[in-house]
């Protein structure tokens, strides 16, 4: 059965990259205009959300969303999802009607066409450069207006698939305290199982997502950073470790292998 499944998965994976590249090319003329000025960001976000929906539904996925608390228009938040799949950013985009500015890795600039627009809208961070952190704060201060939020995958990487949740980096929580943004913990249970980095597993299915109640940061200072980080981590870890399907996939043999994204 496995030998029949692998050719299907290869074609299915190839379809994702064809779909992604084709849609980026079609959107390019509009993105050239909409990325020219920051005041166009709200309009561009609507287009990006449509794009994310095309990629998710075009791959045969559906979303089952549980919202313990909903975001308010014209408010800024710090979105913190777990990261285990290439589909995670697209799920996050679909979930938020409010525009989000991502803090992302500079390596993605190398992707043809996509990288050109990526560097225009994403706040890029170089973890090996001490000046990069100050640059992130300066850019965030300018962009966090009129309901624009931020999103950081706090694990800072995509862990191997035998890891429930990698230790969190401090960046997201430091920014949340600095700009008094509530933390929005989001748990993605199925992205790893259905769209793993391992091309030999996965397939169309339903992504279950839970958006937990927000963690307030007003009144917190820098000395509260570790407490805020631990509170968010423990909430998300407990949720994941108590999910039967997520843990069955996490505990599968050979999950300690490290896969790299083709992007």
C-alpha distance (Angstrom), angle and dihedral (degrees) to the residues before:
residue distance angle dihedral
X1 . . .
X2 3.81 . .
X3 3.83 91.6 .
X4 3.82 90.3 55.1
X5 3.81 92.1 46.6
X6 3.82 98.5 51.0
X7 3.87 96.4 63.4
X8 3.82 88.7 50.2
X9 3.82 90.8 50.2
X10 3.81 92.0 48.8
X11 3.81 91.9 52.2
X12 3.81 90.4 44.3
X13 3.81 91.6 51.2
X14 3.78 91.3 47.2
X15 3.81 88.7 52.4
X16 3.81 89.4 58.3
X17 3.81 92.9 57.6
X18 3.80 91.8 43.6
X19 3.81 90.1 50.1
X20 3.79 92.2 46.4
X21 3.81 95.7 47.4
X22 3.80 94.1 43.6
X23 3.79 94.3 50.9
X24 3.82 92.7 45.9
X25 3.82 90.2 52.5
X26 3.82 91.4 49.0
X27 3.82 91.5 49.1
X28 3.81 95.0 44.3
X29 3.84 97.8 94.9
X30 3.81 90.7 50.6
X31 3.80 92.8 44.3
X32 3.80 91.2 51.9
X33 3.80 88.0 61.0
X34 3.80 98.3 38.0
X35 3.81 94.8 49.2
X36 3.80 92.6 50.2
X37 3.82 93.5 84.0
X38 3.79 131.5 25.6
X39 3.81 91.8 -134.6
X40 3.82 87.8 68.5
X41 3.80 91.6 60.5
X42 3.82 95.1 98.6
X43 3.81 90.3 55.3
X44 3.79 92.5 45.6
X45 3.81 90.4 51.0
X46 3.81 90.4 61.3
X47 3.81 89.6 54.8
X48 3.82 92.1 46.5
X49 3.81 90.4 52.3
X50 3.80 90.8 53.1
X51 3.81 88.9 48.9
X52 3.81 91.7 50.7
X53 3.81 90.8 50.2
X54 3.82 90.7 50.9
X55 3.81 90.5 52.7
X56 3.81 94.8 46.1
X57 3.79 98.4 43.5
X58 3.80 92.3 34.8
X59 3.81 88.4 60.9
X60 3.79 91.7 52.7
X61 3.81 97.4 -102.7
X62 3.80 127.8 137.1
X63 3.80 129.8 -166.1
X64 3.81 127.2 -125.2
X65 3.80 104.2 -171.6
X66 3.81 128.2 -169.2
X67 3.80 113.5 -169.1
X68 3.80 114.3 -166.9
X69 3.81 87.0 178.0
X70 3.80 131.0 8.4
X71 3.78 127.2 -136.7
X72 3.80 119.7 -112.1
X73 3.82 124.6 -130.7
X74 3.81 115.6 -103.5
X75 3.82 92.7 18.8
X76 3.81 124.5 114.8
X77 3.79 122.4 -133.2
X78 3.79 139.6 177.3
X79 3.81 108.4 -126.5
X80 3.81 114.0 -153.7
X81 3.83 115.4 -177.7
X82 3.80 128.0 168.2
X83 3.80 113.2 -104.9
X84 3.80 123.1 -136.6
X85 3.79 107.3 126.7
X86 3.79 144.9 40.7
X87 3.82 86.9 -116.8
X88 3.81 94.3 62.7
X89 3.84 97.5 89.4
X90 3.82 91.4 48.6
X91 3.80 91.2 50.8
X92 3.79 89.9 50.8
X93 3.80 91.7 49.9
X94 3.80 92.3 51.5
X95 3.81 91.4 49.4
X96 3.81 95.3 57.5
X97 3.79 124.5 65.7
X98 3.80 86.9 -179.9
X99 3.82 114.2 82.6
X100 3.80 114.6 -100.6
X101 3.79 128.3 -158.0
X102 3.79 111.3 -149.6
X103 3.78 125.1 -145.5
X104 3.80 103.2 -146.0
X105 3.78 146.8 163.7
X106 3.79 118.1 -78.0
X107 3.83 90.4 -137.8
X108 3.83 91.3 78.9
X109 3.81 89.5 68.4
X110 3.82 86.8 79.8
X111 3.83 92.5 69.1
X112 3.84 109.3 105.0
X113 3.83 115.2 -107.8
X114 3.82 92.5 -14.7
X115 3.81 90.7 64.0
X116 3.82 92.3 54.1
X117 3.81 92.1 60.9
X118 3.82 93.7 33.9
X119 3.80 92.6 64.8
X120 3.82 90.5 49.8
X121 3.80 96.8 56.7
X122 3.82 107.1 23.2
X123 3.79 124.2 77.4
X124 3.78 100.0 -128.3
X125 3.77 121.2 -148.1
X126 3.78 128.7 -161.0
X127 3.79 106.5 -160.8
X128 3.81 90.5 -163.8
X129 3.80 92.6 58.5
X130 3.85 116.8 76.3
X131 3.82 90.4 -158.4
X132 3.81 91.1 57.8
X133 3.81 93.2 76.5
X134 3.82 92.3 56.8
X135 3.80 89.6 48.1
X136 3.82 90.3 53.6
X137 3.82 90.8 52.4
X138 3.80 92.8 47.7
X139 3.82 93.8 49.2
X140 3.80 92.5 44.0
X141 3.81 91.1 52.6
X142 3.80 89.9 55.5
X143 3.80 97.2 45.4
X144 3.81 102.5 41.2
X145 3.78 96.5 91.1
X146 3.80 136.1 112.0
X147 3.78 96.0 19.3
X148 3.80 98.1 -46.3
X149 3.81 111.3 149.3
X150 3.79 135.1 -166.9
X151 3.79 132.3 -122.9
X152 3.79 128.2 -160.0
X153 3.79 127.5 168.1
X154 3.82 94.5 -134.3
X155 3.82 95.1 -154.2
X156 3.80 86.7 69.9
X157 3.81 91.8 -145.1
X158 3.77 143.3 36.2
X159 3.82 104.4 -94.7
X160 3.77 125.0 -145.3
X161 3.78 111.4 -84.9
X162 3.81 95.8 -106.1
X163 3.82 89.6 65.5
X164 3.80 117.0 94.2
X165 3.80 94.5 -159.5
X166 3.81 127.9 -18.0
X167 3.83 120.5 -130.9
X168 3.79 112.2 -83.1
X169 3.79 125.4 -112.8
X170 3.80 117.6 -130.8
X171 3.81 99.3 -124.2
X172 3.81 99.5 90.5
X173 3.79 93.2 47.7
X174 3.79 94.5 44.9
X175 3.82 89.9 53.3
X176 3.81 92.1 45.2
X177 3.80 91.2 54.3
X178 3.81 92.6 43.4
X179 3.82 93.5 52.8
X180 3.84 97.6 31.0
X181 3.82 92.9 -120.6
X182 3.81 120.7 157.2
X183 3.79 114.9 -118.0
X184 3.83 112.8 -117.3
X185 3.82 107.9 -157.1
X186 3.82 110.9 -157.2
X187 3.80 122.6 -173.9
X188 3.81 119.8 -157.1
X189 3.80 108.6 -164.5
X190 3.79 103.5 177.2
X191 3.82 111.5 29.4
X192 3.81 91.3 91.9
X193 3.79 92.3 48.6
X194 3.82 97.3 47.9
X195 3.82 101.7 31.5
X196 3.77 106.1 26.0
X197 3.81 124.8 165.4
X198 3.82 83.7 -114.6
X199 3.82 105.5 89.5
X200 3.82 90.3 -156.8
X201 3.80 93.5 69.3
X202 3.78 137.9 49.4
X203 3.78 137.1 50.6
X204 3.82 140.9 177.4
X205 3.79 115.7 -39.6
X206 3.80 147.3 122.6
X207 3.80 120.4 -60.0
X208 3.79 110.0 -146.0
X209 3.79 112.9 -153.4
X210 3.78 131.0 -177.6
X211 3.79 122.2 -164.5
X212 3.79 106.1 -161.9
X213 3.77 126.5 -150.0
X214 3.75 110.7 -75.9
X215 3.80 122.6 -97.7
X216 3.79 109.4 -132.2
X217 3.81 119.9 -133.9
X218 3.82 101.5 -177.0
X219 3.78 109.3 121.9
X220 3.79 93.3 20.3
X221 3.80 121.7 124.5
X222 3.80 133.2 -163.0
X223 3.80 91.4 -87.1
X224 3.84 88.0 62.9
X225 3.81 92.5 58.1
X226 3.81 98.1 99.1
X227 3.80 92.1 46.5
X228 3.81 91.0 51.6
X229 3.82 91.0 47.5
X230 3.82 92.7 49.3
X231 3.80 92.6 46.4
X232 3.81 91.7 53.7
X233 3.79 94.2 43.2
X234 3.82 94.2 49.0
X235 3.80 91.9 48.4
X236 3.80 93.5 52.4
X237 3.82 95.6 38.7
X238 3.81 92.3 52.1
X239 3.80 90.6 49.5
X240 3.81 93.0 50.6
X241 3.79 97.3 42.7
X242 3.82 90.3 52.3
X243 3.80 93.3 52.8
X244 3.81 108.7 97.5
X245 3.81 97.5 -156.8
X246 3.80 93.7 47.0
X247 3.79 92.6 50.0
X248 3.81 94.1 45.5
X249 3.80 88.7 56.6
X250 3.82 93.0 42.4
X251 3.81 92.3 52.7
X252 3.81 96.6 49.5
X253 3.85 116.9 124.2
X254 3.83 118.5 -91.6
X255 3.80 92.2 20.6
X256 3.79 89.6 128.9
X257 3.82 89.4 76.1
X258 3.79 113.0 111.5
X259 3.78 116.1 -131.4
X260 3.77 124.2 -168.1
X261 3.76 124.0 -144.7
X262 3.82 114.1 -108.9
X263 3.83 86.1 -134.4
